[in-house]
Amino acid sequence: MQFVFNEWFLDWHKSSATKEETQKVKCIFAWYRKSEHVLVILNDSPFITKLNKLRKGEDAYADNFAISQLKVFYRIKEFDPDRVLSLDDAPKLDEQTMVLLSRGNYMSDRYLFETAMGSVDKIIITTDEKLRKQFANQQLFQLWSVDQFMNHFNIQC
């Protein structure tokens, strides 16, 4: 299965994350490293910009855990194309998606949908409940919460 994480995945590695968030991201990352599922990323996106800042220690909230874990993630991204599908160009979005993104303050999330458009399953894992509600009645994308994702794959913490 192919899926897209938004920036919560990176933020939950930082020292500012709650203990519950840190524990969940550790469990998800451990599961991901053992699974055969594919993370889809758009190379020119806020996700990659934040990843690079964190792994280089350029973020004030990046501690040793974040830096070391995200360096491992970066190596997977760079050297294991069977585990990470890296998109160089943003796929074009359909009209319905653009309309939904333009209603409210969702244009900053456009990259998530462009990334998911380049995947087979079009699944976005997000912590943004308003975004999930905004897209609840469309048919193209699936927006899952972190807990839904963990339940779907039986990721235990």
LUMBA-141725 format. One line per field, with one value per residue: chain; x, y, z of N, C-alpha, C in turn; residue number from 1. Coordinates in Angstrom, 3 decimals. Example, Ala and Ser with C-alpha at 12.3 -4.5 7.8 and 13.67 -1.06 7.14 Angstrom:
2
fiti = [A,A] .
n.east = [13.190,12.850] .
n.north = [-5.690,-2.250] .
n.up = [7.800,7.080] .
ca.east = [12.300,13.670] .
ca.north = [-4.500,-1.060] .
ca.up = [7.800,7.140] .
c.east = [13.200,12.900] .
c.north = [-3.300,0.030] .
c.up = [7.800,7.870] .
bati = [1,2] .
This chain:
157
fiti = [A,A,A,A,A,A,A,A,A,A,A,A,A,A,A,A,A,A,A,A,A,A,A,A,A,A,A,A,A,A,A,A,A,A,A,A,A,A,A,A,A,A,A,A,A,A,A,A,A,A,A,A,A,A,A,A,A,A,A,A,A,A,A,A,A,A,A,A,A,A,A,A,A,A,A,A,A,A,A,A,A,A,A,A,A,A,A,A,A,A,A,A,A,A,A,A,A,A,A,A,A,A,A,A,A,A,A,A,A,A,A,A,A,A,A,A,A,A,A,A,A,A,A,A,A,A,A,A,A,A,A,A,A,A,A,A,A,A,A,A,A,A,A,A,A,A,A,A,A,A,A,A,A,A,A,A,A] .
n.east = [0.841,0.451,1.098,0.705,2.321,1.592,3.069,2.992,4.276,6.973,7.028,6.337,8.625,10.113,11.363,9.342,7.051,4.355,4.529,2.915,2.619,5.297,5.768,3.925,4.936,7.407,6.606,5.223,7.289,9.072,7.438,7.080,9.691,9.986,7.946,6.456,5.292,4.816,5.980,4.975,6.413,6.714,9.264,9.861,8.582,6.801,7.094,9.554,11.295,11.061,11.943,14.657,15.638,15.262,16.784,19.310,19.623,18.785,16.507,15.075,13.789,14.705,15.997,18.451,17.183,15.292,16.993,18.669,16.792,15.508,17.579,17.991,15.539,15.875,17.976,16.651,14.803,16.529,18.028,16.541,14.510,12.382,10.914,10.255,8.502,9.522,8.499,9.262,7.920,4.912,1.849,-1.017,-3.955,-7.412,-10.462,-12.486,-11.011,-9.381,-11.329,-12.317,-9.994,-9.726,-11.834,-12.005,-9.106,-7.069,-5.170,-2.462,-2.157,-2.149,0.064,-0.011,-2.154,-1.345,0.875,-0.340,-1.855,-0.013,0.253,-0.751,-2.809,-3.799,-3.915,-3.912,-2.336,-3.236,-3.302,-5.073,-8.169,-10.155,-9.460,-9.846,-12.629,-13.414,-12.854,-14.398,-16.607,-15.806,-14.595,-12.066,-9.693,-8.439,-8.570,-6.992,-6.931,-4.202,-4.623,-6.516,-4.903,-2.956,-4.618,-5.634,-3.373,-2.696,-0.766,1.063,1.666] .
n.north = [-1.168,2.264,5.424,8.770,10.866,13.709,16.652,16.069,13.696,14.340,16.410,15.047,13.818,15.693,17.465,18.959,17.493,15.553,12.932,10.798,11.267,11.032,8.354,7.055,7.788,6.535,3.849,3.683,4.283,2.169,0.035,0.750,0.518,-2.236,-3.091,-3.627,-1.560,1.584,4.841,7.905,10.742,14.212,15.786,18.564,20.068,21.215,19.193,17.891,20.058,20.618,18.140,18.156,20.376,19.457,17.051,18.041,19.417,22.041,23.070,24.481,22.809,20.324,17.475,15.039,12.539,13.137,14.026,11.762,9.705,10.811,11.039,8.365,7.871,9.599,8.318,5.993,7.176,8.232,6.022,3.700,2.977,1.235,1.539,4.178,6.327,8.795,11.804,13.972,15.936,17.734,16.165,17.037,18.369,17.435,19.212,19.208,18.689,20.967,22.930,22.207,22.579,25.321,26.356,27.687,27.564,25.907,25.709,25.516,22.871,21.710,20.398,17.883,16.580,16.687,15.037,12.634,12.196,11.189,8.622,5.151,4.387,6.731,7.735,9.779,10.458,12.201,14.691,16.672,17.412,19.119,19.303,16.648,16.476,18.340,16.972,14.728,13.856,13.436,11.339,10.585,10.757,9.297,10.261,9.649,9.414,9.400,7.421,5.789,4.863,3.425,1.491,0.227,-1.071,-2.549,-1.589,-1.772,-0.259] .
n.up = [0.000,-0.684,0.800,2.189,4.454,6.430,7.882,10.617,11.168,11.193,13.103,15.423,16.121,17.397,20.323,21.378,21.116,22.540,25.037,24.279,21.508,20.689,21.362,19.661,17.119,17.198,17.251,14.805,13.002,13.505,12.690,9.993,8.975,8.960,7.355,4.070,2.847,1.111,1.364,0.045,-1.334,-2.154,-3.714,-3.765,-1.416,1.554,3.474,2.874,3.082,5.840,6.865,6.058,7.513,10.144,10.306,9.979,12.270,12.405,13.459,16.286,18.059,17.544,18.794,19.899,19.463,17.432,15.366,14.907,14.293,12.051,10.285,9.711,8.454,6.271,4.933,4.115,2.389,0.430,-0.484,-0.814,-3.012,-3.232,-0.981,-0.633,-2.611,-4.547,-5.796,-8.378,-9.742,-9.258,-9.519,-11.522,-10.102,-9.808,-10.650,-8.627,-6.273,-6.186,-5.803,-3.259,-1.743,-1.994,-0.562,2.433,4.556,3.156,1.159,1.740,2.167,-0.238,-1.403,-0.189,-1.420,-4.063,-3.836,-3.001,-5.271,-7.012,-6.172,-5.851,-4.061,-2.898,-0.225,2.573,5.559,8.299,10.911,10.950,11.629,10.618,7.939,7.186,7.499,5.586,3.237,3.378,1.845,-0.752,-3.438,-4.371,-2.736,0.309,3.582,6.470,10.018,12.403,14.317,12.974,10.902,12.378,13.550,11.240,10.219,12.368,14.222,17.004,20.162] .
ca.east = [0.000,1.170,0.441,1.374,2.273,1.868,4.201,2.912,5.275,8.231,6.843,6.259,10.001,10.761,11.243,8.090,5.950,3.942,5.033,2.059,2.990,6.631,5.625,3.244,5.808,8.409,5.955,4.944,8.555,9.563,6.581,7.374,10.989,9.833,6.856,6.742,4.483,5.594,5.665,5.083,6.794,6.963,10.592,9.826,7.385,7.059,7.529,10.988,11.988,11.109,12.809,16.052,15.984,15.324,17.895,20.550,19.638,18.557,15.264,15.350,13.177,15.291,16.935,19.219,16.250,14.769,18.066,19.108,15.704,15.223,18.696,17.669,14.463,16.447,18.714,15.639,14.288,17.527,18.698,15.661,13.367,11.259,10.219,9.817,8.271,9.831,7.977,9.964,6.953,3.591,0.781,-2.121,-5.125,-8.703,-11.198,-13.171,-10.009,-8.982,-12.443,-12.324,-8.829,-9.900,-12.858,-11.352,-7.669,-6.480,-4.227,-1.143,-2.164,-2.208,1.146,-0.431,-3.024,-0.499,1.676,-1.238,-2.278,1.029,0.293,-1.792,-3.919,-4.290,-4.208,-3.181,-2.442,-3.174,-3.850,-5.954,-9.564,-10.920,-9.142,-10.531,-14.059,-13.554,-12.752,-15.124,-17.606,-15.259,-14.316,-10.735,-8.680,-8.804,-7.835,-7.060,-6.250,-3.081,-5.185,-7.081,-3.764,-2.391,-5.590,-5.709,-2.190,-2.477,0.514,0.958,2.639] .
ca.north = [0.000,3.542,6.445,10.056,11.472,15.138,17.044,15.549,12.631,14.996,17.155,14.131,13.437,16.810,17.500,19.636,16.531,14.919,11.562,9.931,11.462,10.448,6.898,6.628,7.918,5.467,2.598,3.758,4.217,0.788,-0.772,1.112,-0.030,-3.686,-3.387,-3.496,-0.449,2.640,6.233,8.723,12.115,15.164,16.293,20.002,20.239,21.582,18.004,17.689,21.212,20.402,16.982,18.569,21.233,18.652,16.088,18.813,20.078,23.473,23.412,24.653,21.712,19.050,16.923,13.909,11.522,13.582,14.070,10.404,8.989,11.375,10.681,7.009,8.036,10.218,7.269,5.164,7.991,8.409,4.811,2.543,3.407,0.322,1.923,5.570,6.803,10.227,12.477,15.209,16.912,17.633,15.831,17.992,18.009,17.564,20.429,19.066,18.835,22.382,23.677,21.907,23.229,26.774,26.719,27.659,27.831,24.595,25.705,25.088,21.411,21.272,19.450,16.543,16.019,16.461,13.853,11.474,11.983,10.384,7.284,4.218,4.298,8.081,7.809,10.808,10.301,13.571,15.009,17.822,16.947,20.000,18.881,15.366,16.776,19.053,16.019,13.515,13.415,13.251,9.929,10.319,10.606,8.826,10.972,8.858,9.915,8.551,6.239,4.921,4.250,2.432,0.399,-0.487,-1.928,-3.213,-1.115,-1.794,0.508] .
ca.up = [0.000,-0.741,1.602,2.363,5.785,6.441,8.719,11.989,11.293,11.542,14.349,16.561,16.467,18.077,21.781,21.727,21.013,23.792,25.199,23.470,20.104,20.494,21.397,18.435,15.951,17.323,16.843,13.363,12.279,13.628,11.818,8.601,8.588,8.779,6.417,2.639,2.355,0.473,1.651,-1.154,-1.006,-3.232,-3.369,-3.513,-0.597,2.950,4.213,2.640,3.668,7.288,7.096,5.924,8.650,11.365,10.313,10.087,13.569,12.213,14.126,17.720,18.805,17.107,19.765,19.363,18.960,16.142,14.376,14.558,13.630,10.739,9.409,9.252,7.494,5.076,4.209,3.448,1.286,-0.616,-0.970,-0.919,-3.814,-3.072,0.259,-0.755,-3.969,-4.582,-6.982,-8.688,-10.237,-8.649,-10.461,-11.626,-9.310,-10.474,-10.318,-7.335,-5.212,-6.142,-5.199,-1.828,-1.143,-2.002,0.427,3.739,4.542,2.905,0.041,2.212,2.143,-1.636,-1.678,0.251,-2.445,-5.239,-3.538,-3.031,-6.657,-7.642,-5.563,-6.278,-3.109,-2.604,1.209,3.311,7.003,8.789,12.227,10.741,11.570,9.734,6.576,6.962,7.318,4.314,2.130,3.754,0.863,-2.101,-3.687,-4.902,-1.691,1.644,4.625,7.687,11.213,12.809,14.983,11.931,10.233,13.281,13.653,9.963,10.075,13.653,14.758,18.460,20.950] .
c.east = [0.897,0.385,1.331,1.214,2.356,2.877,4.118,3.989,6.628,8.122,6.846,7.623,10.674,10.519,9.966,6.879,5.600,4.545,4.231,2.414,4.337,6.550,4.974,4.179,6.924,7.824,5.693,6.233,9.142,8.757,6.943,8.676,10.912,8.814,7.341,5.940,5.377,5.069,5.903,5.395,6.967,8.247,10.638,8.545,7.768,7.541,9.037,11.797,12.143,12.007,14.276,16.501,16.153,16.536,19.248,20.658,19.406,17.264,15.533,14.800,13.718,16.295,17.637,18.325,15.759,15.834,18.467,18.028,15.481,16.387,18.489,16.579,14.990,17.228,17.755,15.125,15.265,17.983,17.817,14.399,12.177,10.402,9.665,9.680,8.454,9.358,8.726,9.004,5.594,2.560,-0.338,-3.309,-6.403,-9.440,-11.874,-12.195,-9.591,-10.082,-12.469,-11.145,-9.016,-10.972,-12.263,-9.865,-6.890,-5.437,-2.814,-1.031,-2.200,-1.151,0.787,-1.247,-2.268,0.352,0.815,-1.722,-1.264,1.135,-0.852,-3.024,-4.524,-4.753,-3.300,-3.425,-2.211,-3.743,-4.859,-7.402,-10.424,-10.687,-9.850,-12.026,-14.305,-13.606,-13.548,-16.044,-17.091,-14.790,-12.873,-9.703,-9.288,-7.945,-8.064,-6.404,-5.082,-3.608,-5.827,-5.969,-3.187,-3.321,-5.641,-4.555,-1.818,-1.088,0.346,2.040,2.744] .
c.north = [1.246,4.590,7.675,10.477,12.981,15.414,16.594,14.492,13.205,15.703,16.240,13.544,14.504,16.765,18.190,18.704,15.972,13.519,10.589,10.039,10.817,8.930,6.380,6.694,6.872,4.146,2.566,3.610,2.809,-0.134,-0.518,0.473,-1.538,-4.037,-3.289,-2.352,0.706,4.010,7.025,10.150,12.925,15.890,17.787,20.321,20.691,20.399,17.826,18.849,21.024,19.221,17.399,19.459,20.410,17.737,16.777,19.543,21.572,23.955,23.452,23.504,20.343,18.591,15.722,12.807,11.901,13.512,12.663,9.630,9.507,11.214,9.273,7.085,8.615,9.187,6.333,5.907,8.037,7.104,3.577,2.914,2.448,0.695,3.339,5.895,8.316,10.821,13.780,16.315,16.664,17.279,16.877,17.463,18.239,18.802,20.345,19.260,20.288,23.237,23.448,22.550,24.739,27.248,26.582,27.901,26.528,24.582,25.307,23.559,20.849,20.213,18.026,15.844,15.786,15.203,12.602,11.168,11.118,8.973,6.421,4.341,5.633,8.236,8.854,10.567,11.678,13.685,16.153,17.351,17.821,19.634,17.574,15.586,17.455,18.074,14.734,12.985,13.291,11.796,9.597,10.000,10.019,9.592,10.223,9.615,8.974,7.281,5.277,4.153,3.126,1.235,-0.443,-1.485,-2.660,-2.879,-0.960,-0.943,-0.068] .
c.up = [0.000,0.037,1.742,3.821,5.615,7.544,10.176,12.207,11.718,12.888,15.569,16.918,17.334,19.585,22.237,21.647,22.389,23.869,24.348,21.986,19.807,20.462,20.114,17.233,16.010,16.836,15.339,12.569,12.338,12.714,10.350,8.138,8.318,7.695,4.969,2.022,1.931,0.898,0.371,-0.714,-2.278,-2.867,-3.080,-2.745,0.806,3.790,4.081,3.199,5.173,7.630,7.057,7.078,9.926,11.383,10.392,11.422,13.485,12.856,15.628,18.557,18.405,18.165,19.132,18.806,17.568,15.064,13.953,13.820,12.214,9.778,8.862,8.187,6.179,4.254,3.483,2.216,0.117,-1.256,-1.082,-1.696,-3.767,-1.864,0.212,-2.234,-3.947,-5.895,-7.191,-9.110,-9.600,-9.712,-10.419,-10.814,-10.105,-9.942,-8.949,-6.169,-5.077,-5.502,-3.694,-1.104,-1.033,-1.020,1.824,3.561,4.313,1.791,0.479,2.236,0.724,-1.936,-1.242,-0.823,-3.747,-5.030,-3.637,-4.441,-7.404,-7.087,-6.090,-5.388,-2.703,-1.151,1.848,4.795,7.610,10.199,12.134,10.546,10.656,8.271,6.246,6.726,5.981,3.140,2.371,2.653,-0.563,-2.236,-4.052,-3.827,-0.426,2.642,5.934,8.827,11.524,13.473,13.981,11.219,11.103,13.454,12.389,9.810,11.362,14.222,16.256,19.095,22.349] .
bati = [1,2,3,4,5,6,7,8,9,10,11,12,13,14,15,16,17,18,19,20,21,22,23,24,25,26,27,28,29,30,31,32,33,34,35,36,37,38,39,40,41,42,43,44,45,46,47,48,49,50,51,52,53,54,55,56,57,58,59,60,61,62,63,64,65,66,67,68,69,70,71,72,73,74,75,76,77,78,79,80,81,82,83,84,85,86,87,88,89,90,91,92,93,94,95,96,97,98,99,100,101,102,103,104,105,106,107,108,109,110,111,112,113,114,115,116,117,118,119,120,121,122,123,124,125,126,127,128,129,130,131,132,133,134,135,136,137,138,139,140,141,142,143,144,145,146,147,148,149,150,151,152,153,154,155,156,157] .
